[in-house]
Amino acid sequence: MKITVNKTTTPKEKPHMDNLPFGKIFSDHMFVMDYTEGQGWHDARIVPYAPISLAPAAMVFHYAQEIFEGLKAYKGSDGSVRLFRPYKNFERMNLSADRLAIPKVDVDFCVEALKQLVELDRDWIPEQEGASLYIRPFIIATDEFLGVSPSKTYKFFIICSPSGLYYPEGLDPVKIYVEDTYVRTVRGATGFTKTGGNYASSIKAQVIAHERGYSQVLWLDGVEQKYIEEVGSMNIFFKINGEVVTPMLNGSILGGITRMSTIELLKKWGVPVSERRISIQEVYDAYCDGKLEEVFGTGTAAIISPVGELRWEDHVMNINDNKIGEITQRIFDTITGIQTGKLKDEDGWVVTVD
Ligand SMILES: *Cc1c(COP(=O)(O)O)cnc(C)c1O
């Protein structure tokens, strides 16, 4: 499929790249293609970033048939633009598509489209250390129909947002609230997909956690509320007595690409790592025994977030004196080093745009 390009005639003024917020500013262009039943994906195009027009009855507004992805482009000190494992994002998008009864996309084509878009908007990629161009691919159901069934038409977009350092003061340990009232999802539902509905149902718990002084929620399993699942938009890792443990992918946890990369690095380094079921009680017991050494979250937005405090019911766990653990720091340095080209990309994770 050919991609037509309609460049903007009124480029926007670039923001101050020094103090960028996350996800609030958008670049000059976006990628769009349409799906029509019987015809497949068609009319791939890069056009100026602008509002779109949809019927009020468009199905996405009513039954949330939509999926999305998130990845970043980095401009290294060598001027080269790098994407981190972008094929994995579109492969995961197809997993989400399958669950949401949305037509799949061609992974190679999407990476090509993304490269063209990023190349066109390369001046929007911040060069400050830690800053990047956040990329949001998404698909929405567009049929004008109030019935519940799969839409016959869809739109696929890729939009780009120059974004600053997630933690302007450097890696700063976060405080996390273990949610014991609400659940995010259950096995058999859509927890393993990136779909808006998962987030819609999580917002209330997030608000309550904020009010209590915590930045994020740690979700427990939706059936017994005993086993650890993940944080709002991050997977979670615990270093207990020398071993790194993360909940196994069980159908309700999102399979993060940062999670996958972290596990691969730990294995390469010979650090014991296991993906298994882990209960909050086990974590608390390890804490009481002085064996909970490090806790960190993984996700594209912050890459690695050290956790300094976990609150579960009335128990407050202060982890590693609120300092960044050795493994946490090493994973952060390695992944960000590969993303920016400072470290050698030994495993072929990086796709360069030029
Ligand atoms: C996107 C996301 C993650 C992190 O995935 P990455 O591919 O590492 O960015 C974790 N949990 C949820 C719920 C997510 O939506």
The ligand as a Tripos MOL2 file, in Angstrom:
@<TRIPOS>MOLECULE
LIG
   15    15     1     0     0
SMALL
NO_CHARGES

@<TRIPOS>ATOM
      1 C1          1.4010   -0.0760   28.2160 C.3       1 LIG1
      2 C2          1.1880   -0.7100   29.5270 C.ar      1 LIG1
      3 C3          2.2530   -1.2660   30.2660 C.ar      1 LIG1
      4 C4          3.6960   -1.1390   29.8450 C.3       1 LIG1
      5 O1          3.9930   -1.6840   28.5970 O.3       1 LIG1
      6 P1          5.2910   -1.2220   27.8190 P.3       1 LIG1
      7 O2          5.2030   -1.9500   26.5310 O.co2     1 LIG1
      8 O3          6.4650   -1.6220   28.6330 O.co2     1 LIG1
      9 O4          5.1870    0.2620   27.6690 O.co2     1 LIG1
     10 C5          1.9600   -1.9180   31.4470 C.ar      1 LIG1
     11 N1          0.6900   -2.0160   31.8920 N.ar      1 LIG1
     12 C6         -0.3520   -1.4940   31.2240 C.ar      1 LIG1
     13 C7         -1.7150   -1.6410   31.7660 C.3       1 LIG1
     14 C8         -0.1360   -0.8100   30.0200 C.ar      1 LIG1
     15 O5         -1.1790   -0.2840   29.3710 O.3       1 LIG1
@<TRIPOS>BOND
     1     1     2 1
     2     2     3 ar
     3     2    14 ar
     4     3     4 1
     5     3    10 ar
     6     4     5 1
     7     5     6 1
     8     6     7 2
     9     6     8 1
    10     6     9 1
    11    10    11 ar
    12    11    12 ar
    13    12    13 1
    14    12    14 ar
    15    14    15 1
@<TRIPOS>SUBSTRUCTURE
     1 LIG1         1 GROUP 0 **** ****
